[in-house]
Amino acid sequence: MRFANHRTVERIRATYPKGTRVELLKMSDPQAPPPGTRGTVVGVDDTASLIMVWDNGSRLNVIYGEDIVRRL
């Protein structure tokens, strides 16, 4: 896992503000929603991970440097 520095965290927060809609492309977790699942960003934590609410009810975060989403 890569750790984000302060500048990267701020860039991710600017790119994915609260309310941003995303689509999951890849997530390395056995509990992950399937690719194509859409969700809403509710915040970005201090590790640059996206705090999520997925449309299917999951709340699994998008981990910086591991998982891949695209903005809608």
Number of C-alpha atoms within 10 A of each C-alpha: 7 9 13 16 11 12 10 14 19 15 11 19 18 11 11 19 15 16 13 15 19 20 17 20 15 17 19 11 10 6 9 16 20 12 13 13 16 21 23 22 19 17 18 22 15 14 16 23 21 25 18 24 19 20 12 11 10 14 15 16 20 22 18 19 12 13 16 16 19 12 13 10
